[in-house]
Amino acid sequence: MRIAVFGAGSVGGYFGGRLAQAGEEVIFIARNQNLRAMQANGLRVDSIKGNFLIKPVKATDDPYQVKQVDFVLIGVRAWQVPEIAPMILPMVGKETGVIFLGNGVEAPVQLIPVLGAEHVLGGLCRISVFLAGPGHIRHAGIEPFIAFGELDRNLSPRVENLQQSFERAGVKVNVPDDIWAAIWEKFVFIASISGVGAVTRAPAGVIRRVPETRQMLENAVEEVVNLARARNIDLPEDIHVKTMGFIDGMMPGVIASMQRDIVEGRPSELEAQSGAVVHMGIESGVPTPIHTFIYGSLLPQELKARGELSY
Protein backbone atom coordinates (compact mmCIF):
# COMPACT_ATOMS: atom_id res chain seq x y z
CA MET A 1 0.00 0.00 0.00
CA ARG A 2 1.02 3.62 -0.54
CA ILE A 3 0.40 5.54 2.66
CA ALA A 4 1.06 9.23 3.25
CA VAL A 5 1.58 10.46 6.79
CA PHE A 6 0.67 14.15 7.01
CA GLY A 7 2.45 15.48 10.05
CA ALA A 8 5.51 13.37 10.79
CA GLY A 9 5.73 14.40 14.42
CA SER A 10 5.46 12.02 17.32
CA VAL A 11 2.21 10.14 16.56
CA GLY A 12 2.47 10.19 12.76
CA GLY A 13 6.15 9.37 12.88
CA TYR A 14 5.68 6.40 15.20
CA PHE A 15 2.81 4.68 13.40
CA GLY A 16 4.12 5.60 9.95
CA GLY A 17 7.53 4.35 10.99
CA ARG A 18 6.14 0.99 12.07
CA LEU A 19 4.35 0.62 8.72
CA ALA A 20 7.55 1.50 6.83
CA GLN A 21 9.50 -0.95 8.98
CA ALA A 22 7.03 -3.65 7.91
CA GLY A 23 7.62 -2.91 4.22
CA GLU A 24 4.76 -0.59 3.32
CA GLU A 25 5.52 2.40 1.06
CA VAL A 26 5.19 5.31 3.46
CA ILE A 27 5.74 8.93 2.49
CA PHE A 28 6.06 11.44 5.32
CA ILE A 29 4.85 15.02 4.90
CA ALA A 30 7.07 17.05 7.21
CA ARG A 31 8.64 20.48 7.38
CA ASN A 32 11.58 22.56 8.59
CA GLN A 33 14.20 20.92 10.82
CA ASN A 34 12.22 17.71 11.17
CA LEU A 35 12.09 17.24 7.40
CA ARG A 36 15.77 18.04 6.92
CA ALA A 37 16.81 15.65 9.69
CA MET A 38 14.71 12.82 8.25
CA GLN A 39 16.10 13.35 4.75
CA ALA A 40 19.67 13.40 6.04
CA ASN A 41 19.64 10.83 8.82
CA GLY A 42 16.40 8.87 8.51
CA LEU A 43 13.64 8.47 11.09
CA ARG A 44 14.85 7.25 14.48
CA VAL A 45 12.38 5.81 16.99
CA ASP A 46 13.36 4.90 20.56
CA SER A 47 10.55 2.73 21.88
CA ILE A 48 9.69 0.54 24.83
CA LYS A 49 8.56 -1.90 22.11
CA GLY A 50 12.01 -1.90 20.48
CA ASN A 51 14.12 0.82 18.86
CA PHE A 52 14.37 1.12 15.09
CA LEU A 53 15.65 3.36 12.31
CA ILE A 54 14.05 3.96 8.91
CA LYS A 55 16.81 4.97 6.49
CA PRO A 56 16.50 6.08 3.81
CA VAL A 57 13.09 7.59 4.44
CA LYS A 58 10.67 9.06 1.92
CA ALA A 59 9.88 12.56 3.16
CA THR A 60 8.79 15.81 1.54
CA ASP A 61 6.99 19.05 2.34
CA ASP A 62 5.08 19.03 -0.95
CA PRO A 63 1.91 16.87 -1.17
CA TYR A 64 1.87 17.39 -4.95
CA GLN A 65 5.08 15.34 -5.18
CA VAL A 66 3.42 12.45 -3.40
CA LYS A 67 0.48 12.16 -5.79
CA GLN A 68 -2.43 9.79 -5.05
CA VAL A 69 -2.14 7.27 -2.25
CA ASP A 70 -4.29 4.54 -0.71
CA PHE A 71 -4.47 6.23 2.68
CA VAL A 72 -3.56 9.51 4.31
CA LEU A 73 -2.90 9.29 8.04
CA ILE A 74 -3.09 12.71 9.70
CA GLY A 75 -0.78 13.21 12.67
CA VAL A 76 -1.09 16.95 13.31
CA ARG A 77 -2.65 18.56 16.37
CA ALA A 78 -6.44 18.85 16.36
CA TRP A 79 -6.41 22.64 16.00
CA GLN A 80 -4.40 22.34 12.76
CA VAL A 81 -6.93 20.13 10.94
CA PRO A 82 -8.96 22.91 9.22
CA GLU A 83 -5.73 24.54 8.05
CA ILE A 84 -4.14 21.43 6.52
CA ALA A 85 -7.30 19.83 5.04
CA PRO A 86 -6.95 21.53 1.60
CA MET A 87 -3.30 20.45 1.43
CA ILE A 88 -4.37 16.81 1.45
CA LEU A 89 -6.41 17.08 -1.76
CA PRO A 90 -3.51 16.39 -4.21
CA MET A 91 -3.04 12.96 -2.58
CA VAL A 92 -6.69 11.92 -2.73
CA GLY A 93 -7.78 9.54 -5.48
CA LYS A 94 -11.09 7.80 -6.06
CA GLU A 95 -10.60 5.20 -3.30
CA THR A 96 -8.32 7.11 -0.93
CA GLY A 97 -9.17 7.00 2.76
CA VAL A 98 -8.18 9.82 5.13
CA ILE A 99 -7.88 9.18 8.86
CA PHE A 100 -7.15 11.65 11.64
CA LEU A 101 -5.27 9.87 14.45
CA GLY A 102 -5.19 12.69 16.98
CA ASN A 103 -7.36 13.78 19.86
CA GLY A 104 -10.86 15.22 19.91
CA VAL A 105 -14.15 14.39 18.23
CA GLU A 106 -14.50 17.19 15.67
CA ALA A 107 -11.90 16.35 13.00
CA PRO A 108 -14.07 14.12 10.73
CA VAL A 109 -16.73 16.83 10.55
CA GLN A 110 -14.07 19.39 9.66
CA LEU A 111 -12.54 17.21 6.94
CA ILE A 112 -15.73 16.17 5.14
CA PRO A 113 -16.60 19.56 3.54
CA VAL A 114 -13.10 19.76 2.03
CA LEU A 115 -12.37 16.14 1.08
CA GLY A 116 -15.83 14.61 0.65
CA ALA A 117 -17.63 12.20 2.96
CA GLU A 118 -16.59 9.18 0.88
CA HIS A 119 -12.93 9.78 1.72
CA VAL A 120 -13.11 10.50 5.46
CA LEU A 121 -12.90 7.71 8.02
CA GLY A 122 -12.88 7.87 11.80
CA GLY A 123 -9.76 6.99 13.72
CA LEU A 124 -7.93 7.17 17.01
CA CYS A 125 -4.77 5.94 18.66
CA ARG A 126 -3.37 5.47 22.14
CA ILE A 127 0.31 6.01 22.84
CA SER A 128 2.59 8.21 24.95
CA VAL A 129 5.15 9.55 22.51
CA PHE A 130 7.00 12.78 21.86
CA LEU A 131 9.63 14.35 19.63
CA ALA A 132 13.02 14.03 21.32
CA GLY A 133 14.57 16.08 18.50
CA PRO A 134 14.32 16.57 14.73
CA GLY A 135 13.77 13.19 13.12
CA HIS A 136 13.90 11.50 16.52
CA ILE A 137 10.82 10.09 18.28
CA ARG A 138 10.66 8.67 21.78
CA HIS A 139 7.88 6.24 22.74
CA ALA A 140 7.77 6.49 26.53
CA GLY A 141 4.65 4.58 27.56
CA ILE A 142 1.29 2.99 26.78
CA GLU A 143 0.93 -0.02 24.50
CA PRO A 144 0.61 1.42 20.96
CA PHE A 145 -2.95 0.96 19.75
CA ILE A 146 -4.81 2.18 16.68
CA ALA A 147 -8.45 1.92 15.63
CA PHE A 148 -10.30 3.14 12.56
CA GLY A 149 -13.42 2.53 10.54
CA GLU A 150 -15.87 3.89 8.01
CA LEU A 151 -18.14 6.56 9.44
CA ASP A 152 -21.18 4.69 8.11
CA ARG A 153 -20.09 1.64 10.15
CA ASN A 154 -19.64 -0.61 7.08
CA LEU A 155 -16.60 -2.90 6.90
CA SER A 156 -14.95 -1.92 3.61
CA PRO A 157 -12.11 -3.68 1.74
CA ARG A 158 -9.85 -0.65 2.26
CA VAL A 159 -10.34 -0.83 6.01
CA GLU A 160 -9.55 -4.55 6.00
CA ASN A 161 -6.39 -3.92 3.97
CA LEU A 162 -5.15 -1.24 6.35
CA GLN A 163 -5.94 -3.43 9.33
CA GLN A 164 -3.79 -6.19 7.85
CA SER A 165 -0.96 -3.72 7.23
CA PHE A 166 -0.90 -2.67 10.88
CA GLU A 167 -1.07 -6.30 12.00
CA ARG A 168 1.98 -7.08 9.88
CA ALA A 169 3.68 -4.08 11.50
CA GLY A 170 3.08 -5.55 14.95
CA VAL A 171 0.75 -2.74 16.06
CA LYS A 172 -2.32 -3.60 18.10
CA VAL A 173 -5.21 -2.64 15.83
CA ASN A 174 -9.00 -2.76 16.00
CA VAL A 175 -11.87 -2.01 13.63
CA PRO A 176 -14.79 -1.17 15.98
CA ASP A 177 -18.39 -1.84 15.04
CA ASP A 178 -19.09 1.84 15.83
CA ILE A 179 -16.10 4.11 15.22
CA TRP A 180 -17.94 7.15 16.58
CA ALA A 181 -18.44 5.40 19.92
CA ALA A 182 -14.75 4.43 19.93
CA ILE A 183 -13.67 8.02 19.24
CA TRP A 184 -15.82 9.30 22.09
CA GLU A 185 -14.60 6.53 24.39
CA LYS A 186 -11.07 7.83 23.90
CA PHE A 187 -12.30 11.42 24.26
CA VAL A 188 -13.70 10.58 27.71
CA PHE A 189 -10.17 9.57 28.71
CA ILE A 190 -7.98 12.10 26.92
CA ALA A 191 -10.03 15.26 27.58
CA SER A 192 -10.19 14.39 31.28
CA ILE A 193 -6.58 13.35 31.93
CA SER A 194 -5.24 16.16 29.71
CA GLY A 195 -7.32 18.82 31.42
CA VAL A 196 -6.68 17.72 34.97
CA GLY A 197 -3.00 17.14 34.19
CA ALA A 198 -2.60 20.56 32.59
CA VAL A 199 -4.25 22.47 35.42
CA THR A 200 -2.42 20.55 38.19
CA ARG A 201 0.91 20.22 36.29
CA ALA A 202 1.13 16.65 37.64
CA PRO A 203 1.74 13.33 35.86
CA ALA A 204 -0.83 10.54 35.79
CA GLY A 205 0.65 8.70 38.77
CA VAL A 206 0.27 11.71 41.06
CA ILE A 207 -3.20 12.65 39.83
CA ARG A 208 -4.59 9.18 40.51
CA ARG A 209 -2.83 8.82 43.88
CA VAL A 210 -3.89 12.09 45.54
CA PRO A 211 -7.54 11.68 46.65
CA GLU A 212 -8.56 15.23 45.76
CA THR A 213 -7.16 15.15 42.22
CA ARG A 214 -8.45 11.63 41.68
CA GLN A 215 -11.94 12.83 42.56
CA MET A 216 -11.51 15.76 40.21
CA LEU A 217 -10.51 13.35 37.45
CA GLU A 218 -13.47 11.04 38.12
CA ASN A 219 -15.84 14.01 37.96
CA ALA A 220 -14.27 15.17 34.70
CA VAL A 221 -14.76 11.69 33.23
CA GLU A 222 -18.42 11.68 34.32
CA GLU A 223 -19.04 15.02 32.63
CA VAL A 224 -17.78 13.79 29.23
CA VAL A 225 -19.75 10.55 29.56
CA ASN A 226 -22.94 12.50 30.30
CA LEU A 227 -22.23 14.74 27.32
CA ALA A 228 -21.69 11.77 24.98
CA ARG A 229 -24.93 10.12 26.04
CA ALA A 230 -26.84 13.38 25.62
CA ARG A 231 -25.52 13.41 22.03
CA ASN A 232 -26.71 9.81 21.45
CA ILE A 233 -23.26 8.23 21.48
CA ASP A 234 -23.53 4.55 22.44
CA LEU A 235 -20.82 4.24 25.09
CA PRO A 236 -20.34 1.05 27.14
CA GLU A 237 -22.24 0.94 30.42
CA ASP A 238 -18.99 0.46 32.34
CA ILE A 239 -17.15 3.34 30.65
CA HIS A 240 -16.37 5.08 33.97
CA VAL A 241 -14.73 1.97 35.44
CA LYS A 242 -12.99 1.16 32.18
CA THR A 243 -11.54 4.65 31.83
CA MET A 244 -10.25 4.86 35.39
CA GLY A 245 -8.86 1.33 35.09
CA PHE A 246 -6.91 2.35 32.01
CA ILE A 247 -5.53 5.41 33.81
CA ASP A 248 -4.59 3.29 36.84
CA GLY A 249 -2.66 0.97 34.51
CA MET A 250 -0.58 3.71 32.88
CA MET A 251 3.05 4.28 33.79
CA PRO A 252 3.10 6.88 36.61
CA GLY A 253 5.19 9.40 34.70
CA VAL A 254 2.90 9.64 31.67
CA ILE A 255 2.00 13.20 30.65
CA ALA A 256 -0.61 13.93 27.96
CA SER A 257 0.48 15.89 24.88
CA MET A 258 -1.88 18.79 25.64
CA GLN A 259 -0.42 19.08 29.12
CA ARG A 260 3.13 19.01 27.74
CA ASP A 261 2.35 21.75 25.21
CA ILE A 262 0.76 23.98 27.85
CA VAL A 263 3.60 23.52 30.34
CA GLU A 264 6.16 24.37 27.64
CA GLY A 265 4.22 27.44 26.51
CA ARG A 266 3.19 26.19 23.06
CA PRO A 267 -0.23 26.38 21.39
CA SER A 268 -2.19 23.34 22.57
CA GLU A 269 -5.35 21.35 21.98
CA LEU A 270 -7.16 23.12 24.81
CA GLU A 271 -9.94 24.27 22.48
CA ALA A 272 -10.40 20.81 20.94
CA GLN A 273 -10.51 19.07 24.32
CA SER A 274 -11.61 21.07 27.37
CA GLY A 275 -13.11 23.81 25.20
CA ALA A 276 -15.04 21.32 23.10
CA VAL A 277 -16.53 19.73 26.23
CA VAL A 278 -17.61 23.15 27.51
CA HIS A 279 -19.09 24.34 24.20
CA MET A 280 -20.89 21.07 23.43
CA GLY A 281 -22.12 20.95 27.02
CA ILE A 282 -23.79 24.34 26.55
CA GLU A 283 -25.32 23.18 23.24
CA SER A 284 -26.64 19.95 24.79
CA GLY A 285 -27.72 21.37 28.14
CA VAL A 286 -25.21 19.24 30.06
CA PRO A 287 -23.42 20.81 33.05
CA THR A 288 -19.62 20.61 32.84
CA PRO A 289 -18.29 22.46 35.91
CA ILE A 290 -14.92 20.69 36.09
CA HIS A 291 -14.10 21.19 32.42
CA THR A 292 -15.41 24.75 32.59
CA PHE A 293 -13.01 25.47 35.46
CA ILE A 294 -10.11 23.84 33.58
CA TYR A 295 -10.87 25.68 30.34
CA GLY A 296 -11.24 29.05 32.03
CA SER A 297 -8.07 28.55 34.07
CA LEU A 298 -5.91 27.64 31.07
CA LEU A 299 -7.40 29.93 28.42
CA PRO A 300 -5.28 33.04 29.22
CA GLN A 301 -2.06 31.05 28.82
CA GLU A 302 -3.38 29.49 25.61
CA LEU A 303 -4.16 32.92 24.15
CA LYS A 304 -0.69 34.09 25.16
CA ALA A 305 0.93 31.09 23.44
CA ARG A 306 -0.97 31.95 20.25
CA GLY A 307 0.10 35.60 20.39
CA GLU A 308 -3.45 36.81 21.02
CA LEU A 309 -2.79 38.08 24.54
CA SER A 310 0.21 39.67 26.23
CA TYR A 311 1.01 39.64 29.92
URZIZI-V532350 format. One record per residue. N is the residue number from 1. RES is the residue in one small letter. PHI is phi as a letter, one per 40 degrees, with the letter a starting at -180 (NA if undefined). D_FIRST is the distance of its C-alpha to the first C-alpha in whole Angstrom. Layout:
# URZIZI-V532350
N,RES,PHI,D_FIRST  N,RES,PHI,D_FIRST
This chain:
# URZIZI-V532350
1,m,NA,0  2,r,c,4  3,i,b,6  4,a,c,10  5,v,b,13  6,f,c,16  7,g,h,19  8,a,c,18  9,g,c,21  10,s,c,22  11,v,c,20  12,g,c,17  13,g,c,17  14,y,c,17  15,f,c,14  16,g,c,12  17,g,c,14  18,r,c,14  19,l,c,10  20,a,c,10  21,q,c,13  22,a,c,11  23,g,h,9  24,e,c,6  25,e,c,6  26,v,b,8  27,i,b,11  28,f,c,14  29,i,c,17  30,a,b,20  31,r,a,23  32,n,f,27  33,q,c,27  34,n,c,24  35,l,c,22  36,r,c,25  37,a,c,25  38,m,c,21  39,q,c,21  40,a,c,25  41,n,b,24  42,g,g,20  43,l,b,20  44,r,b,22  45,v,b,22  46,d,c,25  47,s,b,24  48,i,c,27  49,k,c,24  50,g,h,24  51,n,c,24  52,f,a,21  53,l,b,20  54,i,b,17  55,k,a,19  56,p,c,18  57,v,b,16  58,k,c,14  59,a,a,16  60,t,a,18  61,d,b,20  62,d,b,20  63,p,d,17  64,y,c,18  65,q,c,17  66,v,c,13  67,k,g,13  68,q,c,11  69,v,b,8  70,d,c,6  71,f,a,8  72,v,b,11  73,l,b,13  74,i,c,16  75,g,b,18  76,v,c,22  77,r,c,25  78,a,d,26  79,w,c,28  80,q,c,26  81,v,d,24  82,p,d,26  83,e,c,26  84,i,c,23  85,a,d,22  86,p,c,23  87,m,c,21  88,i,c,17  89,l,d,18  90,p,c,17  91,m,c,14  92,v,c,14  93,g,b,13  94,k,d,15  95,e,b,12  96,t,c,11  97,g,b,12  98,v,b,14  99,i,b,15  100,f,c,18  101,l,c,18  102,g,c,22  103,n,c,25  104,g,g,27  105,v,b,27  106,e,c,27  107,a,d,24  108,p,d,23  109,v,c,26  110,q,c,26  111,l,c,22  112,i,d,23  113,p,c,26  114,v,c,24  115,l,b,20  116,g,g,22  117,a,c,22  118,e,c,19  119,h,b,16  120,v,c,18  121,l,b,17  122,g,c,19  123,g,a,18  124,l,a,20  125,c,a,20  126,r,b,23  127,i,a,24  128,s,b,26  129,v,a,25  130,f,a,26  131,l,c,26  132,a,c,29  133,g,i,29  134,p,d,26  135,g,g,23  136,h,b,24  137,i,b,24  138,r,b,26  139,h,c,25  140,a,b,28  141,g,a,28  142,i,g,27  143,e,d,25  144,p,d,21  145,f,a,20  146,i,b,18  147,a,a,18  148,f,a,17  149,g,i,17  150,e,c,18  151,l,c,21  152,d,c,23  153,r,g,23  154,n,c,21  155,l,c,18  156,s,c,15  157,p,d,13  158,r,c,10  159,v,c,12  160,e,c,12  161,n,c,8  162,l,c,8  163,q,d,12  164,q,c,11  165,s,c,8  166,f,c,11  167,e,c,14  168,r,c,12  169,a,c,13  170,g,g,16  171,v,c,16  172,k,c,19  173,v,b,17  174,n,a,19  175,v,b,18  176,p,c,22  177,d,c,24  178,d,b,25  179,i,c,23  180,w,c,25  181,a,c,28  182,a,c,25  183,i,c,25  184,w,c,29  185,e,c,29  186,k,c,27  187,f,c,30  188,v,d,33  189,f,c,32  190,i,c,31  191,a,c,33  192,s,c,36  193,i,c,35  194,s,c,34  195,g,c,37  196,v,c,40  197,g,c,38  198,a,c,39  199,v,c,42  200,t,c,43  201,r,g,42  202,a,b,41  203,p,c,38  204,a,d,37  205,g,c,40  206,v,c,43  207,i,d,42  208,r,c,42  209,r,c,45  210,v,c,47  211,p,d,49  212,e,c,49  213,t,c,45  214,r,c,44  215,q,c,46  216,m,c,45  217,l,c,41  218,e,c,42  219,n,c,43  220,a,c,40  221,v,d,38  222,e,c,41  223,e,c,41  224,v,c,37  225,v,c,37  226,n,c,40  227,l,c,38  228,a,c,35  229,r,c,37  230,a,c,39  231,r,b,36  232,n,g,36  233,i,c,33  234,d,c,33  235,l,c,33  236,p,c,34  237,e,c,38  238,d,c,38  239,i,c,35  240,h,c,38  241,v,c,38  242,k,c,35  243,t,c,34  244,m,c,37  245,g,c,36  246,f,c,33  247,i,c,35  248,d,c,37  249,g,c,35  250,m,c,33  251,m,c,34  252,p,c,37  253,g,c,36  254,v,c,33  255,i,b,33  256,a,c,31  257,s,c,30  258,m,c,32  259,q,c,35  260,r,c,34  261,d,c,33  262,i,c,37  263,v,c,39  264,e,c,37  265,g,g,38  266,r,b,35  267,p,d,34  268,s,b,33  269,e,c,31  270,l,d,35  271,e,c,35  272,a,c,31  273,q,b,33  274,s,d,36  275,g,c,37  276,a,c,35  277,v,c,37  278,v,c,40  279,h,c,39  280,m,c,38  281,g,c,41  282,i,c,43  283,e,d,41  284,s,c,41  285,g,g,45  286,v,b,44  287,p,c,46  288,t,b,43  289,p,c,46  290,i,c,44  291,h,c,41  292,t,c,44  293,f,c,46  294,i,c,42  295,y,c,41  296,g,c,45  297,s,c,45  298,l,c,42  299,l,c,42  300,p,d,44  301,q,c,42  302,e,c,39  303,l,c,41  304,k,c,42  305,a,c,39  306,r,c,38  307,g,g,41  308,e,c,43  309,l,a,45  310,s,b,48  311,y,a,50
